[in-house]
Amino acid sequence: MLFRHQLDPQANRMAVARPRDLATFTTHWSKILGDPGVVVRAIIADERLAGTISCFRSDGQDMVGFWIARDYWGRGIATRAMGLLLEQVEARPLHARAARSNPASIRVLERNGFVITGYRMSPANDRFPACEEAVLVLTNPTARHSRS
């Protein structure tokens, strides 16, 4: 199911991402699930797998990330999932990046207390084309906004 979620062309346009082939996807998730330092949770909605959310180390920073299947967009599910993750993960500061052209993901983060600290050009790699990213940080664990 997660493999199919990340194949969605509209989701990839919004996230400014490239889908992974099955072998690369499987290797990526095996690495994530095998790393005891990664906190990863399934997002369940309507008794179905709606996506994933995680906290992980990257470039020396504690980061958060999420992917929601398009059928679940616009329902507050990602915002709620982020709020629940933030209740479990005590590390601060937490960092996040989202394509500037992806206001929905930026809004999820801001509603949970993340603040945009700037924008940067992110270079292309095998998963992501070059794009301008919003750089966000959460320093205060009680700074969450409305989860609506």
MDTraj code that builds the backbone (N, CA, C; nanometers):
import mdtraj as md
import numpy as np

residues = "MET LEU PHE ARG HIS GLN LEU ASP PRO GLN ALA ASN ARG MET ALA VAL ALA ARG PRO ARG ASP LEU ALA THR PHE THR THR HIS TRP SER LYS ILE LEU GLY ASP PRO GLY VAL VAL VAL ARG ALA ILE ILE ALA ASP GLU ARG LEU ALA GLY THR ILE SER CYS PHE ARG SER ASP GLY GLN ASP MET VAL GLY PHE TRP ILE ALA ARG ASP TYR TRP GLY ARG GLY ILE ALA THR ARG ALA MET GLY LEU LEU LEU GLU GLN VAL GLU ALA ARG PRO LEU HIS ALA ARG ALA ALA ARG SER ASN PRO ALA SER ILE ARG VAL LEU GLU ARG ASN GLY PHE VAL ILE THR GLY TYR ARG MET SER PRO ALA ASN ASP ARG PHE PRO ALA CYS GLU GLU ALA VAL LEU VAL LEU THR ASN PRO THR ALA ARG HIS SER ARG SER".split()
xyz = np.array([
    [0.0820, -0.1198, 0.0000],
    [0.0000, 0.0000, 0.0000],
    [0.0865, 0.1265, 0.0000],
    [0.1885, 0.1312, 0.0881],
    [0.2744, 0.2495, 0.0916],
    [0.3460, 0.2687, -0.0416],
    [0.3855, 0.1600, -0.1022],
    [0.4517, 0.1697, -0.2327],
    [0.3580, 0.2367, -0.3332],
    [0.2325, 0.1968, -0.3344],
    [0.1357, 0.2573, -0.4278],
    [0.1131, 0.4048, -0.3963],
    [0.1089, 0.4394, -0.2659],
    [0.0894, 0.5806, -0.2284],
    [0.1955, 0.6686, -0.2933],
    [0.3216, 0.6261, -0.2876],
    [0.4302, 0.7108, -0.3368],
    [0.4428, 0.7094, -0.4898],
    [0.3600, 0.6315, -0.5572],
    [0.3581, 0.6332, -0.7038],
    [0.2635, 0.7392, -0.7601],
    [0.1780, 0.7965, -0.6788],
    [0.0755, 0.8907, -0.7235],
    [0.1398, 1.0140, -0.7878],
    [0.1158, 1.0369, -0.9176],
    [0.1783, 1.1516, -0.9857],
    [0.1416, 1.2869, -0.9239],
    [0.0172, 1.3036, -0.8808],
    [-0.0241, 1.4314, -0.8225],
    [0.0465, 1.4544, -0.6885],
    [0.0584, 1.3498, -0.6089],
    [0.1287, 1.3619, -0.4809],
    [0.2755, 1.3957, -0.5039],
    [0.3363, 1.3344, -0.6031],
    [0.4763, 1.3626, -0.6327],
    [0.4957, 1.5045, -0.6841],
    [0.4019, 1.5554, -0.7621],
    [0.4109, 1.6952, -0.8071],
    [0.4034, 1.7888, -0.6876],
    [0.3102, 1.7625, -0.5974],
    [0.2930, 1.8509, -0.4829],
    [0.4158, 1.8454, -0.3912],
    [0.4674, 1.7270, -0.3663],
    [0.5817, 1.7119, -0.2767],
    [0.7149, 1.7402, -0.3466],
    [0.7106, 1.7611, -0.4763],
    [0.8308, 1.7763, -0.5597],
    [0.9235, 1.6572, -0.5317],
    [0.8711, 1.5406, -0.5658],
    [0.9425, 1.4156, -0.5421],
    [0.9309, 1.3257, -0.6645],
    [1.0204, 1.2297, -0.6697],
    [1.0151, 1.1256, -0.7722],
    [0.9795, 0.9941, -0.7036],
    [0.8904, 0.9163, -0.7616],
    [0.8591, 0.7875, -0.7004],
    [0.9790, 0.6932, -0.7086],
    [0.9841, 0.6017, -0.6145],
    [1.0894, 0.5002, -0.6136],
    [1.0380, 0.3744, -0.6830],
    [1.1289, 0.2997, -0.7459],
    [1.0905, 0.1680, -0.7966],
    [1.0784, 0.0740, -0.6768],
    [1.0218, -0.0442, -0.6976],
    [0.9926, -0.1337, -0.5867],
    [1.1181, -0.1734, -0.5096],
    [1.2263, -0.2056, -0.5789],
    [1.3491, -0.2473, -0.5094],
    [1.4052, -0.1341, -0.4241],
    [1.4087, -0.0126, -0.4775],
    [1.4600, 0.1018, -0.4035],
    [1.3699, 0.1355, -0.2852],
    [1.2386, 0.1283, -0.3082],
    [1.1412, 0.1530, -0.2017],
    [1.1597, 0.0530, -0.0875],
    [1.1720, -0.0744, -0.1217],
    [1.1875, -0.1801, -0.0214],
    [1.3169, -0.1620, 0.0577],
    [1.4258, -0.1295, -0.0106],
    [1.5532, -0.1052, 0.0571],
    [1.5421, 0.0140, 0.1519],
    [1.4803, 0.1218, 0.1043],
    [1.4618, 0.2416, 0.1861],
    [1.3844, 0.2089, 0.3136],
    [1.2717, 0.1403, 0.3020],
    [1.1901, 0.1107, 0.4187],
    [1.2545, 0.0077, 0.5104],
    [1.3317, -0.0845, 0.4554],
    [1.4054, -0.1791, 0.5399],
    [1.5050, -0.1046, 0.6274],
    [1.5711, -0.0048, 0.5693],
    [1.6665, 0.0764, 0.6447],
    [1.5952, 0.1553, 0.7549],
    [1.4841, 0.2174, 0.7213],
    [1.4079, 0.2955, 0.8197],
    [1.3623, 0.2070, 0.9353],
    [1.3010, 0.0953, 0.9024],
    [1.2449, 0.0086, 1.0058],
    [1.3519, -0.0615, 1.0878],
    [1.4721, -0.0723, 1.0338],
    [1.5818, -0.1350, 1.1060],
    [1.6636, -0.0398, 1.1904],
    [1.6331, 0.0885, 1.1846],
    [1.7087, 0.1892, 1.2589],
    [1.6379, 0.2198, 1.3905],
    [1.6962, 0.1805, 1.5046],
    [1.6289, 0.2054, 1.6321],
    [1.6176, 0.3537, 1.6672],
    [1.6911, 0.4401, 1.5992],
    [1.6835, 0.5836, 1.6241],
    [1.5707, 0.6529, 1.5502],
    [1.5019, 0.5811, 1.4639],
    [1.3913, 0.6383, 1.3866],
    [1.2593, 0.6050, 1.4556],
    [1.1760, 0.7059, 1.4714],
    [1.0398, 0.6856, 1.5202],
    [0.9504, 0.6939, 1.3974],
    [0.8848, 0.5851, 1.3636],
    [0.7963, 0.5833, 1.2469],
    [0.6616, 0.5271, 1.2892],
    [0.5573, 0.5904, 1.2425],
    [0.4217, 0.5488, 1.2754],
    [0.3375, 0.5406, 1.1484],
    [0.2503, 0.4407, 1.1474],
    [0.1492, 0.4328, 1.0421],
    [0.0383, 0.5315, 1.0760],
    [-0.0189, 0.5912, 0.9754],
    [-0.1343, 0.6788, 0.9929],
    [-0.2556, 0.6019, 0.9422],
    [-0.3492, 0.5773, 1.0307],
    [-0.4687, 0.5007, 0.9975],
    [-0.5887, 0.5947, 0.9987],
    [-0.6686, 0.5880, 0.8938],
    [-0.7923, 0.6656, 0.8863],
    [-0.8968, 0.5778, 0.8185],
    [-1.0169, 0.5836, 0.8666],
    [-1.1239, 0.4998, 0.8107],
    [-1.0830, 0.3529, 0.8071],
    [-1.0080, 0.3110, 0.9096],
    [-0.9605, 0.1730, 0.9237],
    [-0.8698, 0.1292, 0.8082],
    [-0.8047, 0.2267, 0.7427],
    [-0.7155, 0.1974, 0.6308],
    [-0.5833, 0.2714, 0.6519],
    [-0.4787, 0.2200, 0.5893],
    [-0.3489, 0.2863, 0.5949],
    [-0.3543, 0.4123, 0.5088],
    [-0.3428, 0.5268, 0.5753],
    [-0.3528, 0.6549, 0.5055],
    [-0.2160, 0.7160, 0.4777],
    [-0.1110, 0.6679, 0.5454],
    [0.0223, 0.7227, 0.5235],
    [0.1152, 0.6875, 0.6372],
    [0.2258, 0.7600, 0.6428],
    [0.3251, 0.7410, 0.7482],
    [0.3752, 0.8767, 0.7956],
    [0.4298, 0.8744, 0.9159],
    [0.4910, 0.9939, 0.9734],
    [0.6108, 0.9466, 1.0535],
    [0.7172, 1.0269, 1.0539],
    [0.8382, 0.9803, 1.1216],
    [0.9220, 1.0959, 1.1739],
    [1.0107, 1.0592, 1.2661],
    [1.1144, 1.1476, 1.3166],
    [1.2460, 1.0735, 1.2990],
    [1.3465, 1.1411, 1.2459],
    [1.4725, 1.0771, 1.2100],
    [1.5839, 1.1803, 1.2127],
    [1.7077, 1.1327, 1.2148],
    [1.8246, 1.2221, 1.2090],
    [1.8679, 1.2367, 1.0638],
    [1.8970, 1.3588, 1.0246],
    [1.9492, 1.3860, 0.8911],
    [2.0375, 1.5094, 0.9005],
    [2.1562, 1.4985, 0.8471],
    [2.2501, 1.6108, 0.8485],
    [2.2682, 1.6682, 0.9893],
    [2.2703, 1.5794, 1.0897],
    [2.2938, 1.6220, 1.2272],
    [2.1750, 1.6859, 1.2962],
    [2.0559, 1.6795, 1.2340],
    [1.9372, 1.7412, 1.2936],
    [1.8269, 1.6375, 1.3115],
    [1.7440, 1.6573, 1.4129],
    [1.6235, 1.5772, 1.4286],
    [1.5179, 1.6354, 1.3348],
    [1.4682, 1.5512, 1.2450],
    [1.3751, 1.5940, 1.1407],
    [1.2434, 1.5189, 1.1530],
    [1.1383, 1.5764, 1.0986],
    [1.0113, 1.5060, 1.0844],
    [0.9738, 1.5049, 0.9360],
    [0.8986, 1.4030, 0.8997],
    [0.8490, 1.3919, 0.7636],
    [0.7216, 1.3101, 0.7624],
    [0.6427, 1.3278, 0.6581],
    [0.5178, 1.2517, 0.6474],
    [0.4773, 1.2407, 0.5013],
    [0.3956, 1.1399, 0.4742],
    [0.3400, 1.1182, 0.3404],
    [0.1985, 1.0677, 0.3602],
    [0.1037, 1.1364, 0.3003],
    [-0.0375, 1.1022, 0.3138],
    [-0.0928, 1.0693, 0.1758],
    [-0.1664, 0.9589, 0.1664],
    [-0.2307, 0.9221, 0.0397],
    [-0.3323, 1.0299, 0.0011],
    [-0.3421, 1.0548, -0.1272],
    [-0.4276, 1.1632, -0.1761],
    [-0.5729, 1.1510, -0.1307],
    [-0.6236, 1.0294, -0.1163],
    [-0.7627, 1.0109, -0.0717],
    [-0.7887, 1.0727, 0.0651],
    [-0.6826, 1.1016, 0.1399],
    [-0.6969, 1.1522, 0.2765],
    [-0.6567, 1.2989, 0.2907],
    [-0.6247, 1.3654, 0.1814],
    [-0.5869, 1.5057, 0.1869],
    [-0.7056, 1.5915, 0.2287],
    [-0.6754, 1.7019, 0.2960],
    [-0.7764, 1.8028, 0.3273],
    [-0.8714, 1.7665, 0.4397],
    [-0.8392, 1.6631, 0.5164],
    [-0.9281, 1.6184, 0.6235],
    [-0.8679, 1.6394, 0.7625],
    [-0.7502, 1.7015, 0.7701],
    [-0.6871, 1.7253, 0.8988],
    [-0.6126, 1.6051, 0.9541],
    [-0.6024, 1.4996, 0.8769],
    [-0.5396, 1.3758, 0.9234],
    [-0.3907, 1.3955, 0.9459],
    [-0.3235, 1.4608, 0.8544],
    [-0.1793, 1.4848, 0.8706],
    [-0.1532, 1.5762, 0.9902],
    [-0.2347, 1.6774, 1.0073],
    [-0.2186, 1.7687, 1.1202],
    [-0.2349, 1.6939, 1.2522],
    [-0.3343, 1.6097, 1.2600],
    [-0.3573, 1.5315, 1.3814],
    [-0.2432, 1.4327, 1.4048],
    [-0.1981, 1.3658, 1.2987],
    [-0.0875, 1.2699, 1.3118],
    [0.0388, 1.3396, 1.3604],
    [0.0654, 1.4589, 1.3091],
    [0.1833, 1.5333, 1.3532],
    [0.1704, 1.5683, 1.5013],
    [0.0538, 1.6119, 1.5427],
    [0.0324, 1.6428, 1.6838],
    [0.0578, 1.5221, 1.7731],
    [0.0120, 1.4064, 1.7320],
    [0.0341, 1.2843, 1.8098],
    [0.1823, 1.2467, 1.8123],
    [0.2509, 1.2614, 1.6996],
    [0.3941, 1.2324, 1.6961],
    [0.4695, 1.3259, 1.7907],
    [0.4334, 1.4521, 1.7900],
    [0.5017, 1.5496, 1.8756],
    [0.4787, 1.5227, 2.0239],
    [0.3698, 1.4562, 2.0571],
    [0.3479, 1.4162, 2.1957],
    [0.4418, 1.3025, 2.2356],
    [0.4861, 1.2234, 2.1394],
    [0.5722, 1.1074, 2.1660],
    [0.7203, 1.1409, 2.1567],
    [0.7550, 1.2318, 2.0700],
    [0.8956, 1.2656, 2.0461],
    [0.9303, 1.3890, 2.1284],
    [1.0239, 1.3740, 2.2203],
    [1.0595, 1.4850, 2.3087],
    [1.1722, 1.5717, 2.2550],
    [1.2448, 1.5248, 2.1549],
    [1.3597, 1.5995, 2.1019],
    [1.3150, 1.7367, 2.0519],
    [1.3910, 1.8376, 2.0892],
    [1.3731, 1.9725, 2.0385],
    [1.5116, 2.0327, 2.0252],
    [1.5400, 2.1078, 1.9277],
    [1.4479, 2.1470, 1.8222],
    [1.4231, 2.0327, 1.7237],
    [1.3081, 2.0386, 1.6586],
    [1.2762, 1.9494, 1.5476],
    [1.2735, 2.0339, 1.4212],
    [1.3215, 1.9768, 1.3140],
    [1.3309, 2.0484, 1.1874],
    [1.2450, 1.9803, 1.0828],
    [1.2038, 2.0565, 0.9844],
    [1.1280, 2.0030, 0.8719],
    [1.1576, 2.0886, 0.7495],
    [1.1413, 2.0273, 0.6346],
    [1.1518, 2.0993, 0.5077],
    [1.0352, 2.0560, 0.4202],
    [0.9833, 2.1485, 0.3449],
    [0.8754, 2.1183, 0.2509],
    [0.8924, 2.2087, 0.1301],
    [0.8599, 2.1556, 0.0153],
    [0.8664, 2.2381, -0.1053],
    [0.7816, 2.3629, -0.0841],
    [0.8362, 2.4760, -0.1235],
    [0.7615, 2.6017, -0.1073],
    [0.6293, 2.5954, -0.1826],
    [0.6249, 2.5172, -0.2885],
    [0.5043, 2.5019, -0.3693],
    [0.4043, 2.4028, -0.3077],
    [0.4295, 2.3584, -0.1852],
    [0.3427, 2.2626, -0.1164],
    [0.2839, 2.3274, 0.0096],
    [0.1907, 2.4197, -0.0079],
    [0.1380, 2.4912, 0.1086],
    [0.0642, 2.4009, 0.2072],
    [0.0077, 2.2910, 0.1614],
    [-0.0650, 2.2028, 0.2526],
    [0.0296, 2.1428, 0.3569],
    [0.1455, 2.0968, 0.3150],
    [0.2414, 2.0397, 0.4102],
    [0.2967, 2.1470, 0.5031],
    [0.3225, 2.2632, 0.4498],
    [0.3704, 2.3735, 0.5339],
    [0.2648, 2.4075, 0.6390],
    [0.1389, 2.4089, 0.5990],
    [0.0296, 2.4392, 0.6918],
    [0.0203, 2.3338, 0.8035],
    [0.0385, 2.2053, 0.7694],
    [0.0385, 2.0991, 0.8711],
    [0.1444, 2.1286, 0.9767],
    [0.2625, 2.1630, 0.9312],
    [0.3728, 2.1916, 1.0237],
    [0.3443, 2.3165, 1.1069],
    [0.3004, 2.4239, 1.0427],
    [0.2725, 2.5477, 1.1162],
    [0.1613, 2.5289, 1.2188],
    [0.0611, 2.4503, 1.1873],
    [-0.0487, 2.4270, 1.2824],
    [-0.0014, 2.3495, 1.4051],
    [0.1155, 2.2892, 1.3936],
    [0.1727, 2.2157, 1.5062],
    [0.2897, 2.2899, 1.5693],
    [0.3006, 2.4191, 1.5420],
    [0.3981, 2.5024, 1.6105],
    [0.5295, 2.5239, 1.5387],
    [0.5506, 2.4617, 1.4242],
    [0.6729, 2.4855, 1.3471],
    [0.6674, 2.6272, 1.2895],
    [0.7833, 2.6882, 1.2802],
    [0.7959, 2.8242, 1.2285],
    [0.8914, 2.8226, 1.1104],
    [0.8530, 2.8902, 1.0039],
    [0.9423, 2.9024, 0.8884],
    [1.0586, 2.9923, 0.9269],
    [1.1797, 2.9404, 0.9100],
    [1.2997, 3.0188, 0.9413],
    [1.3660, 3.0714, 0.8154],
    [1.3187, 3.0268, 0.7011],
    [1.3752, 3.0746, 0.5751],
    [1.3419, 2.9811, 0.4612],
    [1.3989, 3.0121, 0.3491],
    [1.3820, 2.9323, 0.2276],
    [1.5200, 2.9056, 0.1706],
    [1.5333, 2.7927, 0.1038],
    [1.6614, 2.7591, 0.0428],
    [1.6366, 2.6780, -0.0835],
    [1.7326, 2.6831, -0.1721],
    [1.7279, 2.5971, -0.2896],
    [1.7863, 2.4630, -0.2499],
    [1.7089, 2.3604, -0.2695],
    [1.7534, 2.2249, -0.2387],
    [1.8047, 2.1622, -0.3685],
    [1.9257, 2.1082, -0.3670],
    [1.9785, 2.0471, -0.4888],
    [1.9057, 1.9166, -0.5214],
    [1.9078, 1.8792, -0.6454],
    [1.8450, 1.7544, -0.6893],
    [1.9233, 1.6346, -0.6370],
    [1.8512, 1.5280, -0.6100],
    [1.9126, 1.3988, -0.5828],
    [1.8249, 1.2918, -0.6470],
    [1.8522, 1.1659, -0.6188],
    [1.7757, 1.0605, -0.6856],
    [1.6276, 1.0618, -0.6501],
    [1.5893, 1.1129, -0.5365],
    [1.4495, 1.1145, -0.4927],
    [1.3788, 1.2469, -0.5198],
    [1.4537, 1.3574, -0.5075],
    [1.3906, 1.4881, -0.5170],
    [1.4557, 1.5745, -0.6245],
    [1.3760, 1.6330, -0.7135],
    [1.4309, 1.7332, -0.8060],
    [1.4702, 1.8589, -0.7280],
    [1.5544, 1.9400, -0.7859],
    [1.5890, 2.0682, -0.7240],
    [1.4609, 2.1505, -0.7081],
    [1.4491, 2.2167, -0.5944],
    [1.3327, 2.3028, -0.5734],
    [1.3622, 2.3983, -0.4590],
    [1.2787, 2.4985, -0.4469],
    [1.2891, 2.5883, -0.3328],
    [1.2102, 2.5274, -0.2173],
    [1.2742, 2.5201, -0.1024],
    [1.2130, 2.4605, 0.0153],
    [1.1920, 2.5634, 0.1247],
    [1.0823, 2.5465, 0.1974],
    [1.0648, 2.6168, 0.3235],
    [1.1392, 2.5361, 0.4288],
    [1.2144, 2.6048, 0.5131],
    [1.2871, 2.5422, 0.6239],
    [1.2139, 2.5813, 0.7509],
    [1.1723, 2.4810, 0.8281],
    [1.0921, 2.5067, 0.9477],
    [1.1578, 2.4454, 1.0702],
    [1.1272, 2.5026, 1.1864],
    [1.1803, 2.4507, 1.3120],
    [1.0734, 2.4609, 1.4200],
    [1.0742, 2.3622, 1.5090],
    [0.9896, 2.3621, 1.6275],
    [1.0826, 2.3595, 1.7475],
    [1.0757, 2.4622, 1.8289],
    [1.1616, 2.4671, 1.9473],
    [1.0817, 2.4493, 2.0751],
    [0.9596, 2.4944, 2.0772],
    [0.8767, 2.4938, 2.1983],
    [0.7747, 2.3806, 2.1892],
    [0.7828, 2.2817, 2.2779],
    [0.6903, 2.1688, 2.2693],
    [0.5440, 2.2044, 2.2943],
    [0.5155, 2.3205, 2.3478],
    [0.3770, 2.3586, 2.3740],
    [0.3268, 2.4630, 2.2762],
    [0.3989, 2.4853, 2.1662],
    [0.3649, 2.5922, 2.0740],
    [0.2611, 2.5529, 1.9710],
    [0.2034, 2.4346, 1.9830],
    [0.1103, 2.3900, 1.8804],
    [-0.0085, 2.4821, 1.8683],
    [-0.0499, 2.4991, 1.7462],
    [-0.1660, 2.5815, 1.7144],
    [-0.2882, 2.4913, 1.7057],
    [-0.3958, 2.5433, 1.6546],
    [-0.5168, 2.4658, 1.6329],
    [-0.4872, 2.3473, 1.5415],
    [-0.5456, 2.2354, 1.5700],
    [-0.5242, 2.1170, 1.4867],
    [-0.6306, 2.1056, 1.3791],
    [-0.6978, 2.2092, 1.3484],
    [-0.8024, 2.2046, 1.2465],
    [-0.7451, 2.2187, 1.1075],
])
top = md.Topology()
chain = top.add_chain()
for i, resn in enumerate(residues, 1):
    res = top.add_residue(resn, chain, resSeq=i)
    for name in ("N", "CA", "C"):
        top.add_atom(name, md.element.get_by_symbol(name[0]), res)
traj = md.Trajectory(xyz[None], top)
